[in-house]
């Protein structure tokens, strides 16, 4: 055993500092697998070994500095220490080159993780929302509506959550944050439906922000989508199909105010009321759908809820509104006043109700359709089938629908004319409903 150790020792440390300093071109062995490799003006240390796998390998140990005897001696000592560590690893069954590569890879991954953490800390909900707003909202909306879009988030999302990394935002804390909006909005004496509209709008905008962040790999989940049902469950239950509607007795007084209101949105709302039309049917109306001489508006099937073409018989006041809109746009009857070549938003007619302080009394749908239906049914202005035909309600009985081809055209024209006449009767001195605050 002692003989073997002496032989191993004898095979090590074969070079001197002077030999290192003046080594010629080629490979010089210092023993034990340590080589000095000289190539032109450069020199480096190499450790040659047999890996545990049986494969012959070489591992670089760095540059050999040999500008002076002292530098050459220090470089030789450092290389011998490194080679000794490599031989110790081999005795433990470890490939020193693989360990070196693994250490470098671990260092690279750690650096990437540090950079990712820094980037994540910078990608707060606020930053992501503002970035999305700048790229997707500002080019599409007017400056006013664009400012309102981002302001609704900045004003309602709590600061702690707003400046938190978007990847760390959870559904429960987002739901709790929106719950904090309720007392703040109620303090403004807003009706419950307005508070719910605000919450829904904020959630929808956050939903878009999180979807964009997922697309860009800033986060993995969308807590705004996850809380959609929970937010709806927290709102007062409303019966399906029920919309707040103005009592028909008060409709003439309100229409008198609406006729005095200025703007395209006011005319669109009045037109929709006269035609008992759905919001989207009126907002998206195009000139090609109208025959003013015949007093007919034909809404194509693709724009109808029931996916069937619907004919509306126009009253004199409805025709007058259309004539007043002529020339505003080549194709749209009620074009947006803020977005070029676009129809108005579905919020435009709600804004008219706000302006007339009626938002707490009725919805657009309730005013245009429920009020008309209640008037027509309670006053027996027409047969139920005629009323349903004016509303473009689909026949629920499939057998009856298959055989009922009657269009009730004369009766429908007469019913809408009677509705327009009713709305134009002298307004009452005092409205029977209580105005919204």
C-alpha positions in Angstrom: 0.0 0.0 0.0 2.9 2.4 0.9 4.6 1.5 -2.3 1.4 2.4 -4.4 1.1 5.8 -2.6 4.8 6.6 -3.2 4.3 5.7 -6.9 1.2 8.0 -7.2 3.1 10.8 -5.4 6.1 10.2 -7.8 3.8 10.7 -10.8 2.6 14.1 -9.5 4.1 17.6 -9.6 6.5 16.9 -12.5 6.8 20.5 -13.6 8.6 23.4 -12.1 7.7 27.1 -12.2 10.6 27.8 -14.7 9.4 25.0 -17.0 5.9 26.4 -16.9 7.2 29.9 -17.7 9.2 28.7 -20.7 7.1 25.8 -21.9 7.2 25.2 -25.7 4.2 24.6 -28.0 2.3 21.4 -27.1 1.0 19.6 -24.0 3.2 19.1 -20.9 2.2 16.8 -18.1 2.4 17.7 -14.4 1.2 14.1 -13.6 -2.1 12.8 -12.3 -3.9 14.0 -15.4 -2.9 17.7 -15.1 -1.6 19.1 -18.4 -0.2 22.5 -19.4 -1.4 23.2 -23.0 0.5 25.8 -25.0 -1.0 27.1 -28.3 0.9 30.0 -29.7 1.0 32.9 -27.3 -1.7 31.4 -25.0 -1.4 28.7 -22.4 -4.0 27.0 -20.2 -4.4 24.2 -17.7 -6.4 21.0 -18.6 -7.4 18.1 -16.3 -7.7 14.8 -18.3 -9.5 12.0 -16.5 -11.6 8.9 -17.0 -15.2 9.5 -15.8 -17.1 7.0 -13.7 -19.0 6.1 -16.9 -15.7 5.0 -18.4 -15.5 7.9 -20.9 -12.3 9.8 -21.3 -12.9 13.5 -20.7 -11.0 16.8 -20.4 -11.9 19.8 -18.1 -10.4 23.2 -18.5 -8.9 24.7 -15.3 -8.3 28.2 -16.6 -5.6 30.3 -18.2 -2.0 29.9 -17.2 -0.3 33.2 -16.4 3.5 33.0 -16.9 4.7 36.5 -17.4 7.2 36.0 -14.6 8.4 33.1 -12.4 6.1 34.2 -9.6 3.1 34.2 -11.9 4.0 30.9 -13.3 4.5 29.4 -9.8 1.1 30.7 -8.5 -0.7 29.5 -11.6 0.9 26.0 -11.2 -0.1 25.9 -7.6 -3.7 26.8 -8.4 -3.9 24.3 -11.2 -2.6 21.5 -8.9 -5.2 22.4 -6.2 -8.0 22.2 -8.8 -6.7 18.9 -10.2 -6.5 17.5 -6.7 -10.2 18.4 -6.1 -11.1 16.7 -9.4 -9.3 13.5 -8.3 -11.1 13.6 -4.9 -14.5 13.8 -6.7 -13.5 10.8 -9.0 -12.7 8.7 -5.9 -16.2 9.5 -4.7 -17.7 8.4 -8.1 -18.5 11.9 -9.2 -17.7 13.3 -12.7 -16.0 16.6 -12.0 -16.8 18.0 -15.4 -20.5 17.1 -15.0 -20.5 18.7 -11.6 -19.0 21.8 -13.0 -21.6 21.9 -15.8 -24.4 21.3 -13.3 -23.1 24.1 -11.1 -23.1 26.5 -14.0 -26.6 25.5 -15.0 -27.8 25.9 -11.5 -26.2 29.4 -11.4 -27.9 30.3 -14.7 -31.3 29.1 -13.5 -30.8 31.0 -10.2 -30.0 34.2 -12.2 -33.0 33.7 -14.4 -35.2 33.2 -11.3 -33.8 36.4 -9.8 -34.6 38.3 -13.0 -38.0 36.7 -13.2 -38.7 37.7 -9.6 -37.6 41.3 -10.3 -39.8 41.4 -13.5 -42.7 39.9 -11.6 -42.4 42.5 -8.9 -42.4 45.2 -11.6 -45.5 43.6 -13.3 -48.0 44.8 -10.8 -51.8 44.8 -11.5 -51.5 48.5 -12.0 -48.7 48.3 -14.5 -50.4 45.5 -16.5 -53.8 47.4 -16.5 -52.2 50.6 -17.7 -50.2 48.8 -20.3 -53.3 47.0 -21.6 -55.2 50.3 -21.5 -52.5 52.0 -23.6 -52.4 49.2 -26.2 -56.0 48.1 -26.5 -58.3 50.7 -25.0 -56.9 54.2 -25.9 -56.8 53.4 -29.7 -60.4 52.1 -29.7 -62.3 54.5 -27.4 -62.6 58.3 -27.3 -60.3 60.1 -24.9 -63.2 60.7 -22.5 -64.3 57.0 -22.4 -60.7 55.8 -22.4 -60.0 58.0 -19.3 -63.1 56.7 -17.6 -62.0 53.1 -18.3 -58.7 53.3 -16.4 -60.1 55.7 -13.8 -62.7 53.2 -12.7 -59.9 50.8 -11.8 -57.6 53.3 -10.2 -60.4 54.7 -8.1 -62.0 51.4 -7.0 -59.3 48.8 -6.7 -57.6 49.2 -3.2 -54.0 50.4 -3.4 -52.5 47.3 -1.7 -54.0 45.1 -4.4 -53.5 47.6 -7.3 -49.8 47.7 -6.7 -49.4 43.9 -6.0 -47.7 41.7 -8.6 -50.4 40.5 -10.9 -49.2 36.9 -10.6 -49.9 37.0 -6.9 -53.5 38.3 -7.0 -55.9 35.7 -5.8 -59.7 35.3 -6.4 -60.7 35.6 -2.8 -58.8 38.9 -2.2 -60.1 40.3 -5.5 -63.7 39.5 -4.4 -63.0 41.1 -1.0 -61.7 44.2 -2.8 -64.8 44.5 -4.9 -66.9 44.1 -1.8 -65.3 47.2 -0.4 -66.6 49.1 -3.4 -70.2 48.6 -2.2 -70.2 50.8 0.9 -68.2 53.5 -1.0 -70.7 53.7 -3.8 -73.7 53.5 -1.5 -72.4 56.5 0.4 -73.1 58.4 -2.8 -76.8 57.5 -2.4 -76.8 55.5 -5.7 -79.5 52.9 -6.2 -78.5 49.3 -5.7 -78.6 48.5 -9.5 -76.1 51.4 -10.1 -73.8 49.9 -7.6 -74.1 46.5 -9.2 -73.4 48.0 -12.6 -70.2 49.6 -11.3 -69.0 46.3 -9.7 -69.8 44.4 -12.9 -68.0 46.9 -15.1 -64.9 46.8 -12.9 -64.9 43.0 -12.9 -65.2 42.9 -16.7 -62.3 45.4 -17.1 -60.1 43.4 -14.7 -61.1 40.3 -16.6 -59.7 41.8 -19.8 -56.5 42.8 -18.0 -55.9 39.3 -16.6 -56.6 37.7 -19.9 -54.0 39.9 -21.5 -51.5 39.1 -18.7 -52.1 35.4 -19.2 -51.5 35.8 -23.0 -48.1 37.5 -22.2 -47.3 35.0 -19.5 -47.3 37.5 -16.7 -49.6 35.3 -14.7 -51.2 31.8 -14.9 -54.8 32.4 -13.8 -57.7 34.9 -14.1 -59.2 35.6 -10.7 -61.6 38.2 -12.2 -63.2 35.3 -14.2 -63.2 33.1 -11.2 -65.2 35.5 -9.1 -67.9 36.2 -11.7 -70.4 33.8 -10.2 -69.6 34.7 -6.7 -70.1 38.4 -7.5 -73.5 37.6 -9.1 -74.5 35.5 -6.1 -73.9 38.5 -3.8 -76.3 40.7 -5.8 -80.0 40.7 -5.1 -81.9 38.1 -7.1 -83.8 39.4 -10.0 -86.5 37.3 -11.8 -85.4 36.3 -15.3 -86.7 38.7 -18.0 -87.7 41.4 -15.5 -86.6 44.9 -16.2 -87.5 48.0 -14.3 -90.2 49.7 -16.4 -92.0 53.0 -16.3 -95.7 52.8 -15.6 -97.5 53.4 -18.9 -99.6 56.1 -17.4 -96.4 58.2 -16.9 -95.0 57.5 -20.4 -96.6 60.5 -22.2 -95.1 62.9 -19.6 -91.7 61.4 -19.9 -91.8 61.3 -23.7 -92.6 65.0 -23.7 -89.3 65.6 -21.8 -87.5 63.2 -24.0 -88.6 65.0 -27.2 -87.1 68.2 -25.7 -83.8 66.5 -25.0 -81.0 67.2 -27.6 -78.6 64.7 -29.2 -78.6 61.5 -31.3 -78.9 59.2 -28.2 -82.1 61.0 -27.2 -83.5 60.5 -30.7 -82.5 56.9 -30.8 -84.2 56.2 -27.4 -87.4 58.0 -28.5 -87.4 56.0 -31.8 -86.9 52.7 -29.9 -89.8 53.5 -27.6 -92.1 54.3 -30.5 -91.1 51.0 -32.2 -91.0 48.9 -29.1 -87.6 47.9 -30.3 -84.7 46.2 -28.5 -81.7 48.4 -27.7 -79.4 46.7 -30.3 -82.0 46.8 -33.0 -82.2 50.6 -32.8 -78.5 51.3 -32.2 -77.4 49.2 -35.2 -80.2 50.4 -37.6 -78.9 51.2 -41.1 -80.6 53.2 -43.8 -80.8 50.2 -46.1 -83.4 48.7 -43.7 -85.9 51.5 -44.2 -88.6 52.3 -46.7 -89.9 55.7 -45.6 -92.4 56.0 -48.3 -94.1 52.7 -47.2 -93.4 53.5 -43.5 -91.7 50.2 -42.9 -88.5 49.2 -41.1 -87.3 45.6 -41.9 -84.8 44.4 -39.3 -82.7 41.5 -40.8 -82.8 38.1 -39.2 -79.1 38.2 -38.1 -79.8 41.2 -35.9 -82.9 39.7 -34.3 -82.9 37.7 -31.0 -85.3 35.2 -32.6 -83.1 35.0 -35.7 -86.2 35.8 -37.9 -86.7 38.9 -40.1 -88.9 41.4 -38.3 -91.0 44.2 -39.9 -91.8 47.3 -37.9 -94.6 49.7 -39.1 -93.5 53.2 -38.5 -95.6 55.9 -37.0 -95.5 59.5 -38.3 -93.3 60.6 -35.3 -90.9 57.7 -36.0 -90.6 58.7 -39.6 -90.0 62.3 -38.6 -87.1 61.2 -36.3 -85.6 59.3 -39.2 -85.9 62.3 -41.5 -84.1 64.4 -38.9 -81.2 61.9 -38.8 -80.7 62.0 -42.6 -77.3 63.1 -43.7 -75.5 62.3 -40.4 -73.9 59.1 -41.7 -73.9 57.2 -45.0 -75.1 53.9 -43.5 -75.8 54.3 -39.8 -79.1 56.0 -38.7 -77.8 56.7 -35.2 -74.0 57.1 -35.5 -71.7 57.6 -32.6 -70.8 61.2 -32.0 -67.4 60.3 -30.5 -66.2 57.3 -32.6 -66.0 57.8 -36.4 -68.0 55.2 -38.5 -69.2 53.4 -35.3 -72.7 53.0 -33.8 -73.3 54.4 -30.4 -72.5 52.3 -27.3 -75.3 50.6 -25.5 -74.6 53.0 -22.6 -75.6 56.0 -24.7 -79.4 55.6 -24.1 -78.7 54.9 -20.4 -76.8 58.2 -20.3 -80.0 59.9 -21.6 -82.0 58.4 -18.7 -79.3 59.6 -16.3 -79.5 63.1 -17.8 -83.3 63.2 -17.4 -82.9 61.7 -13.8 -84.8 58.6 -14.8 -82.1 55.9 -14.3 -83.6 54.8 -11.0 -87.1 54.5 -12.4 -86.6 52.4 -15.6 -84.2 50.6 -17.8 -84.0 51.2 -21.6 -85.4 47.7 -22.2 -88.2 48.2 -19.7 -89.2 51.5 -21.1 -89.1 50.5 -24.8 -90.8 47.1 -24.4 -92.3 46.4 -21.0 -94.1 49.7 -20.8 -95.5 49.2 -24.3 -96.6 45.6 -23.6 -98.3 46.6 -20.3 -100.1 49.5 -22.0 -101.3 47.3 -25.0 -102.5 44.5 -22.8 -104.1 46.5 -20.0 -105.9 48.8 -22.4 -106.9 46.0 -24.8 -105.4 48.0 -27.6 -105.0 44.8 -29.6 -105.2 41.1 -29.5 -102.4 39.3 -27.6 -101.1 37.7 -30.8 -100.7 41.1 -32.4 -98.9 42.5 -29.3 -96.5 39.6 -29.3 -95.9 40.1 -33.1 -95.1 43.7 -32.5 -92.6 42.7 -29.9 -91.1 40.0 -32.2 -91.5 37.4 -29.5 -91.0 33.8 -30.7 -94.0 31.5 -30.4 -93.2 29.0 -27.7 -95.6 26.4 -28.9 -93.7 24.8 -31.9 -96.9 23.2 -33.4 -98.7 26.6 -33.3 -95.7 28.3 -34.7 -95.5 25.9 -37.6 -99.1 26.6 -38.6 -99.4 30.3 -37.6 -98.3 32.2 -40.6 -100.4 35.3 -39.9 -98.5 38.5 -39.8 -101.3 40.8 -38.5 -99.8 43.6 -40.6 -102.8 45.9 -40.6 -103.4 45.4 -36.9 -99.7 45.9 -36.1 -99.5 49.1 -38.0 -102.7 50.3 -36.2 -101.3 49.3 -32.8 -98.0 51.2 -33.2 -99.8 54.2 -34.5 -102.1 54.1 -31.5 -99.1 53.8 -29.2 -97.5 56.9 -30.8 -100.8 58.8 -30.4 -101.0 57.8 -26.8 -97.4 59.0 -26.1 -98.1 62.3 -27.8 -101.2 63.1 -25.7 -100.9 66.2 -23.4 -98.4 65.5 -20.6 -99.7 65.4 -17.1 -98.8 68.4 -14.9 -96.9 66.2 -12.4 -95.4 62.8 -13.0 -96.7 60.0 -10.7 -93.4 58.4 -10.3 -90.7 59.6 -7.9 -87.6 60.9 -9.6 -84.2 59.2 -8.9 -81.9 61.2 -6.7 
